[in-house]
Amino acid sequence: MLKTIAAELARIADVQEARLADERRAVGGDIDWSALAFRWREDGRLQAIDAPIALPLDRLHGIETQKQRLVANTRQFVAGLPANNALLWGTRGSGKSSLVKALLPTFADDGLRIVEVPAHRLVDLPDLVAILANRPEKFVVFSDDLSFEAGDGSYKALKAVLDGSLAAAPDNVVIYATSNRRHLLPEYQSENQAAQQIDGEIHHGEAVEEKISLSERFGLWLSFYPFDQTSYLEIAARHLAARDIDAEIGVDAPWERAALQWALARGSRSGRTAEQFVRDWAGRQALG
């Protein structure tokens, strides 16, 4: 009896999933394709973003190498040339997601569009890619703060789209993801103990190999590191200048002391911390 019930529940689940997949494919005509950015909703629909964040690339400081490499890869992509999926990983607040978002105003006139997909909805990637495949635009599928917990099988959908599915990925779609983890999955000391040394070479255990295999499917790896004090102040100065506030570094100005105190209180000298300080400083200065 239990087996019969389980089989019936599985059949119902398969029918429901097939129906939802058909609905997702059918919404293509309801999408505002004139938009520059989109989000993949919880109900499996593509929704236009009316006012996407348009951060200028020149506002990003301290990540010049990463910026040059991702811009070059994106330029190849929008030109119809071979390009890689990209994984931007490293310390929090170091400009990973800001760099991806800044690509939109830079390449929008070349047909670039960004589709934001939450990490837990990556299981829908095959459906999303099917919707985008026949469009003339070039789509960056963007997943921010990507990581998977132990036992989370949704990363397999990402692996299949990146490299491993029988169906070829369309030329007008690349995946850019940001993460604080290099291998996207939690790593444990016990897994490293399963490594073996064979003929002088280290061979990882199966658990480690599985985790490495996901991040290796990204052809471009960009690493982000914490900022030093000088870089932090330079970032804050650029944000202040963008608000028409004079900010000279190295003269012990009030804003400079306040910026350092702000970072000390948060235990972080990051681009995000600098931007948050500038919002506070600019607001207080405007109030007098």
Secondary structure, 3 states (H helix, E strand, C coil): CHHHHHHHHHHHHHHHHHHHHHHHHHHHHHCCCCCCEEEECCCCCEEECCCCCCCCHHHCCCCHHHHHHHHHHHHHHHCCCCCCCEEEEECCCCCHHHHHHHHHHHHHHHCEEEEECCHHHHHHHHHHHHHHCCCCCEEEEEECCCCCCCCCCCHHHHHHHHCCCCCCCCCCEEEEEEECCCCCCCCCHHHHCCCEEECCEEECCHHHHHHHHHHCCCCEEEEECCCCHHHHHHHHHHHHHHCCCCCCCCCCCHHHHHHHHHHHHHCCCCHHHHHHHHHHHHHHHHHC
